[in-house]
Amino acid sequence: MAILGIVIGVLALLATAWGVYYSRGQLREAEKVREENQRFAKQQREEDDTWAEKYVRAGKLLCRIADADRFAIFPAKAARVMYLGGSLGMLFGEDVRKQILGQLIEEQNGNNYALRPIDVPRLRLKATRDLIDLVLATLGRFQKEKPSEAKELGL
């Protein structure tokens, strides 16, 4: 009987030691997962900040262009610009102009344009990011290729 008690005690001790070892492994794994989550959250915040800055930069440039159409000095130029959907239509084409007006900027108070409110999930969409990249690349190319016209538009 005493031997049975000793065997049961030793087995209980071994089970307890195994439980402690297993719990420590689970704790280490949980710490790794928490650190990965923190790194991912930090990386996501940095990426969101980068895209928010790009969004604001693209939106401000687009607003300048859209607002510049109102102040066209030359009647012939103004008629040509308005026929093609404004300077936005001339620079990007009608389809992209519609996307820009639907996602990035909006008309306010008649002919003034402003940044369209955007939330983080929509800013993370590939389509939104592709549009922002397209706008910035096109405007950058336009500024290099036609600096005098870019200056007229306020770029």
N, C-alpha and C positions, 0 to 999 in steps of 0.2 A: 504494500500500500504506500509506503513511504517513497518507494522508487517511482510509482505512478505519479505522485504529487510532484516529485522533482522533475520528471519528464514533462509534465504539464506546465510547470513553472518555466522550464527552459524553453519550451515551445512558445509560451506566452511572451517571454523575453525576446526571442527571435522574431516573432510577429510584430512586436512593438518596434524593434530596431528596423525591420524592413519598412514599417509604416513611416517612421521618421525619415528614413532614406528616401522613400517615395515622395513624401511631402516636400522635402527639400528640393527634389528634382522638379516638382510641380511649381514651387515658388520661383526657382530659377527661370523656368519656362515662362511663367507669368510676367516676370520682370523683363525678359527679352521682348515679349509681345508688347508690353507697355512702352518700352523704349522705341520699338519700331513704329508704334502708333504715334508717339510724340514726334519722331523724325518725319513721318509722313505728313502729319498735321502742319509742321513747320514748313516743309517743302511745298505743301499745297497753299499755305498762306503767302509764301514768297511768289509762287507762280500766279496766284490770284492778284497780288499787288502789281506784278509785272504787266499782266493783261489789263488791269484797270488803268494803269498809266498809259498803255498803248491805246486803249479805248478813248480816254480823255484827249490824248494828243490827236488821234484821228478825228474825233468828233469836233474839236475846236477848229481844225483845218477845214473840215467839211462845212461848218457853220460860216466860216469866213468866206468860202467860195459861194455858198448859197446866198449869203447876204450881199456879196459883191454884185450879183446879178441885178439887184435892185438899183444899184448906183451906176449902171452902165451909161457911159457918157455919149457914146456914138450910137445914133438911132439904128444904123444899118447893122452894127454889131449886136445891139440889143435885140433886134428882130430875129437875127440868126440864132442867137443864144436861146431865146425863148422858144423858138420853133423846135430846137433840138432837146428841149427839157432842161434848159439852163446849162450853166457850165458843168454841173454834175453830169448831165446827160451827155455832154460833149466829151468829158474826160473818161467816163466809165461805161457809157452805153445805157440804154433805157432800163434793161433788166436789173443791172447792178444799182442804178439810181433808185429804183423802186425798193430794192433791198436796203439800201442806205437809209432811205426815208422811213422804212418800216422797222429798222432795227437800231440805227445809230443816232439819227437826229430827227427832229420833228419841227413842224412849223408852229409858231406861236405868234399871237397878236398880228395877224395879217401876214407880213412877209419876213418877220424875224424868225431865225432858226435857233434851236437850243439842243443840247444833248438830251437824248431820250433816257429816262430813268432805266437802269438795268440792274438786275440782281445777280448775285454770284453764280447760281446754277446756270443762268442763261449765258453768262460770260464764259463759262466752262465749255459750252457747246462748240463742237468743231466748226460748225457752219458760221457761228459768230466770230470765232478766232480767224477763220479763213477770210471772212469779209474784212476784218480789221487789217490783217496782213496785206490783203489786196489793195485796200485804200492807201495804206502807208507806202507800199511799194510803188503804186501808180503815181501818187503825189510826189514822191521822191524822184522818180524818173522824170516827171513833168518839170520839176524845179531844175533839174540838171539840163534837160534838153531845151527848155524854153524859159529861161530865167526872167526875161522881160514880161512875158505873159503871166508867169507865176506871180511876179511882183504886182501886176495889175489886179490880180485876184486876191492879194493880201497874203500870199504864202511866203 
